[in-house]
Amino acid sequence: MSLFVKKFGGSSLATPAQIDSVAKHLHQFWERGDSVVCVVSAMGNSTDDLANLAYQLNDKPPPRELDMLLTVGERISMALLSISLAKLSVPAISLTGSQSGVLTDDVHGNASILEIKGDRIKQGLNDKKVVIVAGYQGMCLANKEITTLGRGGSDVSAIALAVHLKADECSIYKDVEGVFTADPSLCDEARIVDELTWREMYILAENGNGVVHPRAVKLAAHHKLPIHVKSSFAPNNRGTFIHERDTMEQKQITGMADKHELCLFECRTINPSGYAAKMTRWLREHDAVFSLFDQSMADGKTYVWQVFPQKLLRDFRVYTASLDFEVEFIRAVENLAIITVVGMGLNRDADLVENMFSKINVPVYATALNDDSCKFIIDDANATKVAAGLHSII
C-alpha cells in the first residue's frame, strides 16, 4: 500500500458541500488500504477575513497575536473535514501544526520550517486513521510560540511533510485544472502544461504563477519529490506533473507568469552590501515574496533599483530613511507589472529574443534576460496586451 500526502486549498474547502466532496475523495484511498495525510488551508477567504478584523482594530497588529489569530482558519478546516469523514465511518484525527511537530524559526508571519517531528502523525497512520494537518503553521523551536509560514504556506507544509514521511506521492489540489502556459484571466489562449521540471515551476511560481508556492517547489526540488497539481473539482483529470525529466527535445518557451501592483524604487547608497542585507531582511519580515534587486556604480556611489509590492512603498521609504548609513532616494514608480517568459536557452537564441521583443509594442522600464527567463517591467495597464503578444510564440 502507498502513503499519500494531499493538500487542499481554501477554495476547495469553502462550503460544507465541498468539504464533504474532499472527504469522499479521501475515503476512496483509505478504503483501499492506503495511508493518507491531508493538509488543509483555511476555508475560502477566511484568512483574509480574519486579517481584516485585526487591521480594523489596529493598523499595526502585534505579529505574535496576528499569528495566533490567523491559525484559527486552518483549525476550523481540519476539524470540519474530520467531522465529515466520521460521517463516512472513516477514522480520522485532526492536528494543528504544533501538534504535528512542525518546528520553525521565530519570524512571525513568514517563518521557515527547521524540523518536523511528526510523532502524532505517524501514530495516527499506524492506527489506520486519515491524518488531517492544519497547513500554514508551526511552532517556534526556541520559544514555543505559534508561527505562520506566510501566504501560501500550506503548500510548504504539504511538501515538508511529504519529504519527512517519505510519501509515495504529494498532490496539491486547486480550483484550477493544473499549471497553465499563462494566466487565463490575462490570456484567452492559455492552456494546461502536462509536465514541468522543478526549475521551470520554481521560476513560474517566483514570478507570479500562484498555483504552487515557490518555497514549496524549491523544497521539493531539493529532495527530488515529484508534485502532482490537480483540480479538486475534477480529481481524476491528469493535471500537471512537476518532476525531473529529459528536457532535450522540449520547446524553448514553457510558459509565462505575471506579477502586478508593483513599484520600482531607486536610490543611491555608499554602503551597498549593508543596504542589501537590511533591505532583504525587512522585505522578508513583511512577507514580500517577490522582489527584484539590481545595482550599478557611478561617481563613487552605488545606484540601486528594486521592484517589490507597491503596498510596502510608504513603509519602506520610512525604513530606508532611518538606516544608519547614507541612502539617498531618487524616485519611485508605481502601478507596474512584470511579465516573465520561462524556458531554456533563451539568451542563446538571438532570433527568439528578437521575436519576443517584437511582440511588445508598449514602453518597457527594464528587462532582465538570462538562460531560463526573460522579464519585462511595464505599466500594469499594458499587461493584458503584452501577455497576449508574448503567448502567441509559445
Solvent accessible surface area in square Angstrom, and as a share of the most:
residue,aa,sasa,rsa
1,M,189,0.84
2,S,38,0.24
3,L,28,0.14
4,F,22,0.09
5,V,0,0.00
6,K,2,0.01
7,K,9,0.04
8,F,3,0.01
9,G,8,0.08
10,G,13,0.12
11,S,45,0.29
12,S,2,0.01
13,L,1,0.00
14,A,40,0.31
15,T,58,0.34
16,P,104,0.65
17,A,74,0.58
18,Q,39,0.17
19,I,6,0.03
20,D,41,0.21
21,S,61,0.39
22,V,5,0.03
23,A,0,0.00
24,K,116,0.49
25,H,21,0.09
26,L,0,0.00
27,H,42,0.19
28,Q,109,0.48
29,F,28,0.12
30,W,71,0.25
31,E,117,0.53
32,R,134,0.49
33,G,40,0.39
34,D,13,0.07
35,S,38,0.25
36,V,2,0.01
37,V,0,0.00
38,C,0,0.00
39,V,0,0.00
40,V,0,0.00
41,S,17,0.11
42,A,5,0.04
43,M,40,0.18
44,G,32,0.31
45,N,110,0.56
46,S,29,0.19
47,T,19,0.11
48,D,58,0.30
49,D,81,0.42
50,L,31,0.15
51,A,13,0.10
52,N,84,0.43
53,L,100,0.50
54,A,12,0.09
55,Y,109,0.42
56,Q,139,0.62
57,L,160,0.80
58,N,66,0.34
59,D,113,0.58
60,K,154,0.65
61,P,18,0.12
62,P,70,0.44
63,P,83,0.52
64,R,92,0.34
65,E,86,0.39
66,L,32,0.16
67,D,2,0.01
68,M,81,0.36
69,L,55,0.28
70,L,12,0.06
71,T,7,0.04
72,V,58,0.33
73,G,1,0.01
74,E,5,0.02
75,R,131,0.48
76,I,81,0.41
77,S,1,0.00
78,M,14,0.06
79,A,41,0.32
80,L,66,0.33
81,L,0,0.00
82,S,20,0.13
83,I,115,0.58
84,S,9,0.06
85,L,0,0.00
86,A,66,0.51
87,K,137,0.58
88,L,52,0.26
89,S,93,0.60
90,V,4,0.02
91,P,54,0.34
92,A,25,0.20
93,I,44,0.22
94,S,30,0.19
95,L,1,0.00
96,T,15,0.09
97,G,0,0.00
98,S,33,0.21
99,Q,78,0.35
100,S,1,0.00
101,G,9,0.09
102,V,3,0.02
103,L,10,0.05
104,T,0,0.00
105,D,30,0.15
106,D,82,0.42
107,V,13,0.07
108,H,42,0.19
109,G,29,0.27
110,N,12,0.06
111,A,0,0.00
112,S,37,0.24
113,I,40,0.21
114,L,106,0.53
115,E,70,0.31
116,I,19,0.09
117,K,96,0.41
118,G,0,0.00
119,D,99,0.52
120,R,111,0.41
121,I,0,0.00
122,K,81,0.34
123,Q,100,0.45
124,G,4,0.04
125,L,24,0.12
126,N,106,0.55
127,D,70,0.36
128,K,149,0.63
129,K,65,0.28
130,V,1,0.00
131,V,0,0.00
132,I,0,0.00
133,V,1,0.00
134,A,1,0.01
135,G,0,0.00
136,Y,14,0.05
137,Q,6,0.03
138,G,1,0.01
139,M,42,0.19
140,C,2,0.01
141,L,78,0.39
142,A,94,0.73
143,N,75,0.38
144,K,130,0.55
145,E,43,0.20
146,I,41,0.21
147,T,0,0.00
148,T,1,0.00
149,L,0,0.00
150,G,2,0.02
151,R,115,0.42
152,G,43,0.41
153,G,0,0.00
154,S,5,0.03
155,D,5,0.03
156,V,7,0.04
157,S,3,0.02
158,A,0,0.00
159,I,0,0.00
160,A,8,0.07
161,L,0,0.00
162,A,0,0.00
163,V,35,0.20
164,H,56,0.25
165,L,21,0.10
166,K,173,0.73
167,A,12,0.10
168,D,96,0.50
169,E,55,0.25
170,C,0,0.00
171,S,1,0.01
172,I,0,0.00
173,Y,3,0.01
174,K,32,0.14
175,D,78,0.41
176,V,54,0.31
177,E,60,0.27
178,G,0,0.00
179,V,0,0.00
180,F,40,0.17
181,T,7,0.04
182,A,4,0.03
183,D,48,0.25
184,P,70,0.44
185,S,101,0.65
186,L,28,0.14
187,C,4,0.03
188,D,140,0.73
189,E,125,0.56
190,A,18,0.14
191,R,107,0.39
192,I,66,0.33
193,V,20,0.12
194,D,78,0.41
195,E,60,0.27
196,L,0,0.00
197,T,19,0.11
198,W,18,0.06
199,R,136,0.49
200,E,10,0.04
201,M,0,0.00
202,Y,53,0.20
203,I,11,0.06
204,L,1,0.00
205,A,8,0.06
206,E,59,0.27
207,N,5,0.02
208,G,26,0.25
209,N,20,0.10
210,G,69,0.66
211,V,18,0.10
212,V,1,0.01
213,H,17,0.07
214,P,18,0.11
215,R,67,0.24
216,A,0,0.00
217,V,0,0.00
218,K,129,0.55
219,L,51,0.25
220,A,0,0.00
221,A,30,0.23
222,H,142,0.63
223,H,88,0.39
224,K,124,0.52
225,L,17,0.08
226,P,52,0.33
227,I,0,0.00
228,H,32,0.15
229,V,0,0.00
230,K,29,0.12
231,S,4,0.03
232,S,14,0.09
233,F,118,0.49
234,A,27,0.21
235,P,33,0.21
236,N,144,0.74
237,N,69,0.35
238,R,144,0.53
239,G,7,0.07
240,T,0,0.00
241,F,62,0.26
242,I,0,0.00
243,H,35,0.16
244,E,114,0.51
245,R,60,0.22
246,D,114,0.59
247,T,38,0.22
248,M,158,0.71
249,E,158,0.71
250,Q,36,0.16
251,K,120,0.51
252,Q,69,0.31
253,I,8,0.04
254,T,17,0.10
255,G,0,0.00
256,M,6,0.03
257,A,3,0.02
258,D,16,0.08
259,K,50,0.21
260,H,63,0.28
261,E,119,0.53
262,L,1,0.00
263,C,0,0.00
264,L,4,0.02
265,F,1,0.00
266,E,33,0.15
267,C,0,0.00
268,R,56,0.21
269,T,1,0.00
270,I,101,0.51
271,N,54,0.28
272,P,38,0.24
273,S,88,0.56
274,G,19,0.18
275,Y,0,0.00
276,A,26,0.20
277,A,65,0.50
278,K,80,0.34
279,M,10,0.04
280,T,83,0.48
281,R,123,0.45
282,W,21,0.07
283,L,6,0.03
284,R,74,0.27
285,E,77,0.35
286,H,70,0.31
287,D,43,0.22
288,A,13,0.10
289,V,65,0.38
290,F,5,0.02
291,S,50,0.32
292,L,34,0.17
293,F,79,0.33
294,D,69,0.36
295,Q,84,0.37
296,S,66,0.42
297,M,135,0.60
298,A,46,0.35
299,D,137,0.71
300,G,65,0.63
301,K,58,0.25
302,T,3,0.02
303,Y,52,0.20
304,V,0,0.00
305,W,62,0.22
306,Q,0,0.00
307,V,0,0.00
308,F,0,0.00
309,P,20,0.13
310,Q,42,0.19
311,K,164,0.70
312,L,16,0.08
313,L,16,0.08
314,R,189,0.69
315,D,55,0.29
316,F,0,0.00
317,R,109,0.40
318,V,101,0.58
319,Y,54,0.21
320,T,8,0.05
321,A,87,0.67
322,S,82,0.53
323,L,24,0.12
324,D,128,0.66
325,F,36,0.15
326,E,79,0.36
327,V,30,0.17
328,E,62,0.28
329,F,74,0.31
330,I,58,0.30
331,R,104,0.38
332,A,35,0.27
333,V,31,0.18
334,E,84,0.38
335,N,94,0.48
336,L,0,0.00
337,A,0,0.00
338,I,0,0.00
339,I,1,0.00
340,T,0,0.00
341,V,2,0.01
342,V,0,0.00
343,G,2,0.02
344,M,69,0.31
345,G,4,0.04
346,L,0,0.00
347,N,75,0.38
348,R,172,0.63
349,D,41,0.21
350,A,82,0.63
351,D,113,0.59
352,L,23,0.12
353,V,29,0.16
354,E,122,0.55
355,N,59,0.30
356,M,0,0.00
357,F,84,0.35
358,S,66,0.42
359,K,68,0.29
360,I,18,0.09
361,N,116,0.59
362,V,21,0.12
363,P,97,0.61
364,V,55,0.31
365,Y,89,0.34
366,A,26,0.20
367,T,59,0.34
368,A,42,0.33
369,L,72,0.36
370,N,69,0.35
371,D,54,0.28
372,D,26,0.13
373,S,4,0.03
374,C,0,0.00
375,K,23,0.10
376,F,0,0.00
377,I,3,0.01
378,I,0,0.00
379,D,44,0.23
380,D,37,0.19
381,A,102,0.79
382,N,37,0.19
383,A,2,0.02
384,T,75,0.44
385,K,117,0.50
386,V,1,0.01
387,A,2,0.01
388,A,51,0.40
389,G,19,0.18
390,L,1,0.01
391,H,6,0.03
392,S,78,0.50
393,I,37,0.19
394,I,22,0.11
